[in-house]
Amino acid sequence: FDVDDDRFVIAGCENVPGFDAVAKGEKVDVEKVTPGMLKMVASILDNRPSLRAILLECTELPPYSDALRAQFGLPVWDAITCADFFI
């Protein structure tokens, strides 16, 4: 596995409005953050239209999975879907 492989795009959510609550140890307002999350992923997909899936590695991200699936029609894996795989 080579993280520098151009098949992978690694993006942080630190600039998504409202997501800074994670760093502050505060509750994240999912309704407030969702539009910014969708905008960030849209920007990534505009630049890399060949991407075929989304992996959310942070345990703070599963609340956005359904919105991402609905908006982009791509498979989205997160901590919950990965755990479900083993159950």
Backbone torsions as a table, in degrees:
resi	resn	phi	psi	omega
1	PHE	NA	126.7	179.6
2	ASP	-120.2	109.0	-177.5
3	VAL	-62.8	-20.6	178.1
4	ASP	-84.1	-2.0	177.3
5	ASP	-57.0	132.7	-175.2
6	ASP	-73.8	-0.1	173.6
7	ARG	-74.8	-16.4	-175.7
8	PHE	-109.5	139.4	172.9
9	VAL	-120.4	121.5	179.1
10	ILE	-108.2	123.3	-177.4
11	ALA	-131.7	143.7	176.3
12	GLY	-99.5	157.6	-178.6
13	CYS	-103.9	9.8	-174.7
14	GLU	-62.6	-21.7	179.4
15	ASN	-99.1	2.9	176.6
16	VAL	-75.7	124.1	-178.0
17	PRO	-55.5	126.8	178.6
18	GLY	94.4	-19.9	-177.9
19	PHE	-75.2	-11.0	176.7
20	ASP	-64.1	-13.3	176.1
21	ALA	-58.9	-30.5	178.5
22	VAL	-61.2	-49.4	-179.4
23	ALA	-64.4	-29.8	-179.5
24	LYS	-84.5	-6.9	-178.0
25	GLY	74.5	23.4	-178.4
26	GLU	-103.2	167.5	176.6
27	LYS	-71.4	134.7	179.4
28	VAL	-85.9	131.3	175.5
29	ASP	-83.6	96.6	-173.4
30	VAL	-59.6	-41.8	-180.0
31	GLU	-62.8	-35.3	178.8
32	LYS	-72.4	-37.6	-173.6
33	VAL	-82.0	-29.9	-174.1
34	THR	-53.0	-47.6	179.5
35	PRO	-59.1	-38.6	178.4
36	GLY	-68.0	-35.9	177.3
37	MET	-64.9	-44.3	178.4
38	LEU	-63.9	-40.2	178.9
39	LYS	-64.4	-41.6	180.0
40	MET	-62.9	-46.3	-178.9
41	VAL	-68.1	-37.5	176.7
42	ALA	-59.3	-41.5	179.0
43	SER	-64.1	-41.7	178.7
44	ILE	-63.3	-45.7	-178.4
45	LEU	-68.7	-30.4	174.9
46	ASP	-62.4	-38.6	-179.8
47	ASN	-81.9	-24.9	-177.4
48	ARG	-134.5	68.1	-175.9
49	PRO	-64.0	-11.5	179.9
50	SER	-80.4	-7.4	179.5
51	LEU	-63.7	140.2	-174.2
52	ARG	-123.0	2.3	179.5
53	ALA	-162.2	161.3	178.5
54	ILE	-126.7	131.1	175.7
55	LEU	-116.2	120.0	177.8
56	LEU	-101.4	108.7	-173.1
57	GLU	-89.1	-16.9	-177.3
58	CYS	-86.8	139.6	179.3
59	THR	-70.3	-7.3	175.5
60	GLU	-86.9	-5.2	-171.1
61	LEU	-97.3	-17.4	-179.6
62	PRO	-53.4	-30.0	178.8
63	PRO	-62.4	-14.1	-178.3
64	TYR	-99.7	-7.2	-174.9
65	SER	-57.9	-49.0	-177.5
66	ASP	-63.5	-39.4	178.6
67	ALA	-64.2	-39.9	178.9
68	LEU	-66.4	-43.6	177.9
69	ARG	-59.5	-47.2	-177.5
70	ALA	-64.7	-42.4	-175.9
71	GLN	-71.5	-40.5	-169.9
72	PHE	-112.1	-11.0	178.3
73	GLY	65.9	24.2	179.2
74	LEU	-107.7	154.8	172.3
75	PRO	-67.4	140.7	179.1
76	VAL	-127.7	124.8	176.1
77	TRP	-110.6	137.8	177.6
78	ASP	-139.9	-174.2	-177.4
79	ALA	-60.3	-34.3	-178.3
80	ILE	-73.9	-46.6	-179.7
81	THR	-65.5	-34.1	177.4
82	CYS	-67.7	-40.6	177.3
83	ALA	-66.3	-40.4	178.0
84	ASP	-58.7	-32.9	179.7
85	PHE	-58.5	-35.7	-175.9
86	PHE	-89.4	-7.8	-177.8
87	ILE	-89.7	NA	NA
